[in-house]
Amino acid sequence: MPDMGPRVRPTPHQQQGERSRREALAAARTLLATRGYTGMTVSQLCKHSGLSPGSVYWHFGSKEGVLAAVVEQGVQELLAKVPKPSDFEGSPIERFDQITERIAQVVEEEPESLKLLLTLTLQEDGDEQVRRVVAEMRERALRSWEESLRPLLAPDGDADGLRLVEAVALLGRAVADGALIRSVAEGDGAVIDIFRTFVTLLRPFAR
């Protein structure tokens, strides 16, 4: 195994910079949840985080940069909670059923991060940096759906099966969007039922 050499420890200045960035993101998430995007000003962010405006601008460049970083952090955390097919046992449809159950739990447990992502997705006149991050995060979510569907619909990697995976992954992401809207608007805990219906509709296509 090649010698990777000694690990370079971050300097105290670098450690402080990372702490400042985490504090700013934590404060931004709180403000976004309680005041919305328009209520999250740089002055409010400084007040809640204890950082100076110069520090905020140094880390993120702008208010939009803060928002983009919050979205990226939130989606990374959410995607980390979505399991892979190999995490479960059973037939492909049984494993997919368990995956969607977990996705439904994430939607119900993390509504603020998902609501923010959905709101920004629908915002036509938003900042270009934010739109780019949102598009990248939604693309990652789509790839996650495809990874979960491939063992179910295209275990042999055939062209027809892979095309079906792509189509159903788009549908799955749309189902997740709709389930989130239902959860926010109704608050009736029906998210899991929506995903169970989705799995039921897929059963005839399972290999």
MIKOLDO-204741 format. One record per residue: z, x, y of N, C-alpha, C, CB in turn; residue in one letter. Coordinates in steps of 0.001 Angstrom, whole numbers, padded with zeros to 6 digits, always signed. Last residue first. Glycine has a CB too. Layout:
N
ZXYZXYZXYZXYa...
***
This chain:
207
-011869-038870-007195-012525-038272-008368-011554-038187-009554-013068-036863-008022r-011697-041854-005282-011025-040675-005810-011728-040190-007077-009544-040980-006099a-012698-044210-004370-013539-043038-004191-012933-041764-004779-013811-042835-002733f-010760-046183-004712-012014-046280-005492-012896-045041-005385-012807-047483-005037p-008724-045250-002800-008565-045113-004257-009868-045243-005037-007598-046143-004755r-008958-045793-000109-009591-044594-000631-009585-044509-002158-008914-043394-000067l-007457-048056+000353-008909-048144+000540-009638-046938-000032-009238-048283+002013l-004914-046958-000052-005415-047981-000967-006935-048108-000868-004750-049333-000671t-004700-045300+002200-004743-044698+000862-005318-045693-000148-003327-044242+000421v-004589-047297+004195-005657-046295+004208-005809-045658+002831-005374-045212+005268f-002202-048554+003531-003455-049304+003443-004648-048356+003396-003592-050269+004631t-000469-046481+004143-000569-046942+002751-001843-047758+002536+000667-047783+002371r-000782-046351+006906-001247-045239+006084-001357-045641+004615-000308-044045+006232f+000372-048809+007614-001010-048498+008009-001564-047390+007122-001078-048080+009505i+002967-048519+006690+002114-049540+006081+000648-049289+006408+002528-050940+006556d+003949-046563+008410+003806-046228+007003+002902-047240+006303+005179-046173+006321i+004036-048028+010835+003141-046884+010676+002895-046573+009209+003714-045659+011377v+005752-050039+011503+004659-050382+010591+003727-049211+010322+003866-051533+011150a+007926-050062+013253+008028-049299+012015+006927-049555+011024+009307-049581+011373g+007617-051288+015668+008066-052121+014554+008115-051386+013228+007175-053307+014423d+006635-050630+018206+007939-050128+017775+008500-050854+016579+008909-050218+018892g+004388-051332+019713+005122-052360+018989+006520-051918+018579+004351-052769+017773e+003478-049047+021091+003371-050376+021698+004280-051401+021045+001949-050857+021627a+004008-046851+019410+004479-046842+020797+004522-048258+021373+003575-045949+021663v+002804-047675+016994+004212-047281+017013+004788-047348+018421+004376-045872+016450s+000158-048106+017787+000941-049227+017252+002433-048912+017333+000533-049532+015787r-000527-045507+018486-000555-046554+019504+000289-047740+019057-002004-047000+019789i-000276-044322+015941+000578-043886+017040+000631-044944+018134+000080-042555+017612l-002276-045614+014551-000896-045787+014110+000076-045377+015208-000634-044973+012838a-004534-044655+015900-004188-046074+015964-002754-046341+015553-005116-046872+015090g-004401-041936+015168-004383-042338+016578-003933-043795+016712-005780-042147+017215d-004624-042210+012389-003406-041632+012955-003272-041989+014438-003404-040103+012774a-007212-043227+012268-006102-044041+011763-004782-043536+012338-006062-044017+010213v-008585-041012+013208-008600-042239+013998-007479-043185+013564-009961-042937+013871a-008152-039283+011096-007613-038932+012410-007564-040158+013317-008458-037822+013061r-009540-040717+009111-008107-040483+008991-007476-040121+010329-007842-039383+007984g-012163-040574+010038-011513-041875+009952-009995-041704+009883-012025-042657+008724l-012550-037834+009739-012665-038441+011068-011970-039796+011105-014142-038593+011468l-012268-037761+006952-011326-037023+007802-011350-037559+009230-011657-035517+007796a-014471-039191+006103-013160-039801+005913-012098-039074+006743-012775-039789+004424v-016532-037368+006764-016520-038716+007333-015124-039339+007250-017541-039610+006608a-015843-035090+005268-015975-035005+006722-015863-036389+007371-017318-034353+007097e-015929-036161+002651-014682-035600+003187-014731-035563+004710-014434-034179+002625v-018636-036727+002429-017673-037829+002424-016339-037364+002992-017484-038383+000996l-019620-034163+002366-020013-035043+003477-019054-036226+003582-021466-035548+003289r-018505-033344-000040-018070-032699+001203-018458-033516+002424-018664-031299+001309l-019899-034972-001862-018453-035091-001724-017945-034492-000424-017767-034429-002888g-022487-034007-001530-022189-035409-001222-020690-035602-000999-022682-036331-002360d-022158-031288-002373-022578-031611-001012-022234-033049-000626-024072-031384-000864a-019198-030372-004217-020582-030815-004141-020897-031332-002743-020859-031901-005188d-016680-029373-004879-017377-028806-003734-018826-029231-003614-017312-027335-003801g-015163-030553-006779-016168-029592-007252-016954-028957-006108-017130-030278-008208d-013584-032336-005349-012929-031240-006066-013902-030170-006560-012163-031792-007237p-013820-034275-003141-014844-033274-003468-014234-032093-004205-015551-032787-002196a-011680-036026-002887-013035-036551-002787-014129-035566-003163-013271-037020-001415l-009287-034588-003354-009402-035984-003744-010853-036447-003848-008662-036850-002760l-009449-032069-002293-009139-032203-003730-009347-033623-004255-007703-031781-003990p-010102-032862+000468-011064-032169-000395-010708-032286-001884-011142-030699-000002r-008058-033922+002015-008983-034840+001340-009880-034154+000317-009841-035533+002360l-006699-031796+003160-005959-032733+002309-006879-033620+001479-005055-033600+003160s-008707-030612+004649-008050-029836+003592-007311-030751+002624-007074-028816+004200e-009257-032664+006460-010280-032259+005489-009658-031485+004332-011361-031406+006170e-006869-032710+007950-007264-033875+007173-008279-033491+006095-007845-034954+008093w-007108-030160+009116-005982-030441+008227-006265-031667+007355-004697-030656+009044s-009322-030510+010728-009422-029560+009619-008287-029795+008612-009382-028101+010147r-008166-032297+012572-009273-032733+011727-009430-031818+010519-010576-032773+012530l-006318-030632+013802-005830-031795+013058-006911-032308+012106-005392-032919+014028a-008088-028891+015044-007190-028383+014005-006637-029524+013158-006039-027587+014634r-009196-030663+016882-010051-030061+015864-009211-029504+014721-010921-028951+016476e-007015-031128+018472-007543-032243+017685-008488-031739+016599-008270-033248+018595r-006763-028582+019607-005689-029104+018772-006173-030276+017905-004512-029545+019648m-009142-028392+021073-008857-027428+020005-007790-027957+019054-008409-026089+020599e-008794-030482+022911-009920-030511+021973-009675-029566+020802-011228-030135+022691a-006543-029519+024305-006463-030781+023570-007574-030860+022527-006549-031980+024538v-007651-027215+025461-006554-027090+024506-006432-028358+023667-005231-026802+025237v-009595-028408+027135-010000-027459+026094-008905-027323+025035-010320-026079+026713r-008040-029935+028866-009011-030604+027979-009424-029685+026837-010258-031049+028773r-006664-027878+030188-005926-028831+029358-006862-029526+028377-005208-029873+030235v-008779-026649+031524-007959-025877+030592-007211-026796+029645-006971-024987+031351q-009702-028752+033168-010570-028203+032136-009770-027422+031097-011633-027306+032761e-007626-031581+033875-007957-030173+034082-008749-029636+032889-006674-029340+034298d-009105-034921+033714-008050-033925+033612-008566-032508+033837-007387-034018+032262g-010569-037254+033759-010655-036365+034921-009576-035289+034903-010549-037171+036205d-010035-038710+031412-011385-038203+031647-011454-037172+032768-012304-039345+031965e-007729-038967+029038-007803-038678+030465-009128-037987+030789-006608-037798+030907q-007409-039194+026358-008083-040300+027030-008273-040055+028524-007303-041572+026822l-005963-036926+025746-007277-037105+025126-008089-038155+025872-007127-037504+023650t-003586-037435+027019-004459-036413+027588-005860-036488+026997-003870-035027+027359l-002566-039381+025281-002786-039691+026692-003768-038710+027321-001460-039672+027457t-002302-037895+022910-003227-039027+022962-003554-039394+024403-002636-040238+022229l-000347-036031+023669-001671-035578+023225-002692-036700+023326-001607-035056+021783l+001798-037773+024221+001255-036911+025263-000155-036453+024901+002169-035699+025487l+002218-038858+021697+001825-039744+022796+001214-038937+023938+003040-040554+023304k+003051-036610+020307+001789-037239+019941+001295-038165+021041+001940-038010+018639l+005488-036110+021584+004448-035074+021548+003094-035683+021241+004787-033998+020505s+006821-038607+021137+006556-038114+022489+005437-037079+022512+007819-037516+023083e+007188-039162+018369+006239-039954+019157+005890-039339+020502+006792-041319+019380p+008140-038048+015809+007724-037222+016957+006782-037991+017876+007040-035929+016473e+008658-039890+013810+009748-039021+014256+009419-038266+015538+010092-038038+013171e+006281-041226+013316+007437-042010+013719+008553-041138+014300+007960-042797+012537e+004624-039088+012591+004242-039962+013702+005443-040734+014221+003139-040934+013271v+006051-038131+010366+005908-037280+011555+005550-038132+012771+004827-036190+011325v+005712-040283+008599+007059-039923+009052+007001-039086+010322+007812-039159+007954q+002959-040110+008208+003529-041310+008832+004934-041029+009355+003560-042480+007827a+002853-037681+006861+002218-037800+008174+002783-039006+008920+000681-037924+008030i+004153-038431+004481+004786-037448+005357+004178-037497+006761+004644-036036+004765r+002291-040196+003473+003658-040672+003724+004356-039731+004692+004463-040781+002400e+000167-038465+003121+000072-039471+004180+001426-040089+004484-000918-040560+003789t+001176-036957+000946+000848-036310+002220+000823-037336+003347-000512-035585+002129i+001373-038887-001052+002595-038251-000553+002356-037549+000787+003125-037246-001583q-001344-039451-001389-000427-040525-001011+000850-039929-000422-000096-041424-002232d-002246-037028-002327-002686-037479-001015-001784-038592-000496-004138-037955-001073f-001012-037025-004840-000648-036001-003854-001059-036428-002447-001303-034653-004208r-002314-039202-005986-000850-039222-005839-000392-038200-004814-000167-038951-007188e-004930-038324-005994-004594-039493-005177-003086-039598-004983-005136-040781-005825i-004755-036056-007753-005150-035906-006351-004764-037092-005474-006628-035697-006267p-001675-036392-009681-003118-036499-009521-003470-036318-008049-003638-037862-010051s+001072-034010-009405+000461-035282-009738-001042-035240-009553+001055-036385-008898g+002991-032451-006763+002489-032532-008133+001872-033904-008353+003622-032265-009164e+002626-030601-003658+003042-031740-004473+002448-031643-005872+002624-033060-003808f+001559-028552-002247+003011-028713-002138+003538-029820-003049+003395-029010-000698d-001168-028654-002366-000493-027809-003352+001031-027915-003293-000902-026374-003154s-001850-030169-000097-001896-030789-001424-001132-029985-002479-003339-030957-001863p+000618-029410+002479-000682-029201+001836-000672-029875+000466-001007-027676+001702k+002371-031270+005116+002250-030450+003902+000814-030321+003425+003094-031035+002793p+003128-030960+008439+002224-031658+007525+002000-030793+006291+000869-031991+008219v+004566-029359+010087+005328-030329+009292+004454-031080+008303+006024-031318+010202k+002746-027944+011492+003570-027191+010543+004374-028121+009638+004515-026252+011293a+001791-029846+013218+000945-029464+012084+001731-028691+011038-000237-028630+012562l+003954-029862+015063+003630-031040+014271+002807-030688+013037+002881-032048+015120l+003820-027292+016163+005035-027723+015466+004761-028922+014568+006136-028067+016473e+001287-027427+017305+001560-026417+016281+002801-026802+015472+001750-025023+016929q+001728-029430+019194+000836-029707+018060+001036-028685+016945-000634-029705+018517v+003518-028111+020975+003884-029348+020290+003029-029621+019069+003782-030505+021237g+002034-025892+021888+003282-025694+021159+003647-026937+020347+004417-025346+022129q-000091-027238+023190-000350-026325+022079+000898-026114+021233-000858-024985+022600e+001305-028673+025172+000492-029376+024172+000275-028492+022951-000869-029802+024772v+002434-026557+026619+003299-027563+025993+002544-028291+024883+003815-028575+027047v+000151-025261+027566+001055-024545+026659+001980-025516+025932+001885-023508+027434a-000897-027240+029249-001685-026772+028109-000800-026074+027088-002797-025827+028575a+001183-027387+031143+000868-028542+030302+000090-028127+029065+000074-029577+031093l+000966-024843+032302+002209-025252+031640+001928-026388+030673+003275-025679+032677v-001585-025048+033394-001329-024056+032354-000059-024345+031588-001254-022680+032955g-001125-026949+035337-001990-027305+034210-001819-026324+033061-003458-027346+034650e+000364-025428+037093+001001-026569+036431+000194-026985+035210+001148-027756+037405k-000533-021966+036431-000601-023219+037182+000205-024280+036441-002080-023682+037380s+000206-019547+035121-000896-019586+036074-000943-020815+036960-002159-019487+035349g+002216-018944+033304+001268-020016+032985+000102-020149+033962+001994-021310+032930f+003787-016719+034108+003639-017045+032685+002452-017964+032412+004908-017694+032171h+003542-016769+036876+003207-015537+036152+002960-015834+034675+004337-014491+036304w+004475-019284+037568+003056-018982+037771+002634-017721+037021+002760-018821+039259y+007195-018917+036873+006395-019970+036234+004910-019660+036356+006704-021346+036862v+007907-016830+038609+007986-016627+037161+007133-017659+036419+009449-016708+036687s+007556-018041+041110+006761-016867+040752+006754-016617+039262+007282-015646+041466g+009518-020045+041087+008101-020420+041032+007219-019248+040623+007647-020958+042382p+012184-019039+038815+011553-019057+040132+010104-019526+040000+011617-017654+040794s+014204-021061+036626+013250-019989+036897+012696-020123+038312+012103-020007+035866l+015740-023169+035831+016417-022072+036503+015510-020900+036835+017538-021596+035662g+014712-025470+034752+014710-024268+033908+015499-023114+034514+013289-023822+033655s+014945-027419+036708+015478-027701+035371+015556-026451+034491+014620-028749+034686h+013734-026197+038940+015093-026728+039033+015710-026906+037650+015093-028063+039783k+011169-025658+037996+012052-024543+038374+013506-025001+038412+011642-023962+039749c+010279-028276+037666+010337-027386+036510+011264-026207+036790+008931-026885+036143l+010292-029173+040268+011204-029783+039298+011363-028903+038069+010703-031169+038888q+008272-027486+041269+009621-027411+041839+010648-028027+040902+009668-028113+043199s+006084-028308+039796+006576-026948+039603+007987-026814+040157+005638-025929+040274v+006593-031642+038472+006125-030709+039485+006685-029320+039192+006537-031182+040902t+006164-034170+036685+006508-032789+036336+005895-031841+037371+006010-032433+034895m+005198-036623+037338+006569-036316+037755+007001-034906+037423+007514-037273+037122g+002717-036691+036175+002778-036651+037636+004173-036294+038127+002351-037993+038220t+003457-036840+033419+002768-035675+033954+002887-035575+035472+001314-035714+033557y+006856-038103+032950+005411-038119+032834+004785-036924+033527+004854-039399+033406g+009596-038120+032880+008947-038423+034154+007438-038540+034068+009292-037378+035146r+010451-037624+030246+011239-038517+031100+010508-038965+032362+012515-037839+031487t+008607-035940+029033+009113-037086+028280+009804-038101+029191+010081-036616+027199a+008233-033998+030968+007091-034810+030559+007551-036073+029834+006151-033997+029661l+010812-032873+031033+010279-033563+032205+009107-034464+031843+009848-032555+033256l+010941-031734+028456+011917-032740+028876+011387-033556+030049+013246-032074+029256t+008844-029911+028594+008803-030983+027594+009766-032104+027957+009139-030433+026202r+009785-028201+030602+008559-028978+030804+008479-030141+029823+007326-028080+030654a+011991-027015+029388+012193-027855+030565+010980-028748+030805+012470-026989+031803a+010663-025603+027370+011669-026606+027014+011907-027563+028180+012992-025926+026602a+009064-023886+028912+008432-024874+028035+009414-025978+027641+007879-024192+026778l+011045-022328+030166+010120-023129+030968+009466-024219+030129+009046-022236+031596a+012223-021117+027958+013032-021997+028810+012139-022898+029657+013961-021168+029718e+010095-019566+026998+010652-020632+026152+011447-021624+026989+011548-020037+025046r+009801-017813+029191+008698-018688+028805+009204-019858+027960+007630-017897+028032r+012251-016486+029143+011872-017273+030315+010763-018264+029976+011425-016352+031454s+012039-015157+026695+013088-016165+026898+012734-017075+028067+014454-015488+027146r+009924-013439+027280+009743-014449+026246+010794-015547+026371+009807-013810+024857e+011140-011849+029254+009944-012618+029570+009700-013726+028563+008742-011709+029632g+013171-010637+027801+013522-011545+028876+012343-012429+029256+014005-010765+030086q+011587-009071+026114+012459-010087+025544+012855-011121+026599+013708-009438+024939q+010398-007368+027984+009559-008272+027209+010376-009395+026594+008825-007508+026122q+012698-006009+028873+011891-006770+029829+010995-007778+029111+011038-005821+030684h+013558-004729+026531+014400-005762+027145+013623-006623+028136+015587-005119+027849p+010617-004495+024374+011533-003949+025371+012416-005077+025908+010750-003256+026530t+010275-005024+020883+010000-005412+022269+011053-004833+023208+009954-006946+022403p+009630-002353+018634+010564-003365+019126+010211-003725+020560+012028-002862+019034r+007217-001809+016363+007536-001567+017760+008426-002696+018254+006248-001452+018621v+007798-000570+013139+007589-001718+014007+008012-001363+015429+008372-002949+013491r+006153+002355+011869+007350+001656+012328+007009+000479+013233+008269+002618+013060p+003415+001904+009510+004109+002571+010601+005324+001780+011047+003170+002785+011772g+002128+000973+007353+001861+000263+008583+002563+000905+009773+002283-001174+008447m+000614+002621+004823+001771+002685+005696+001432+002045+007030+002237+004140+005888d-000894+000670+002208-000974+001557+003365+000271+001471+004224-002194+001229+004197p+000000+000851-001181+000000+000000+000000+000000+000892+001238+001228-000966+000002m
***
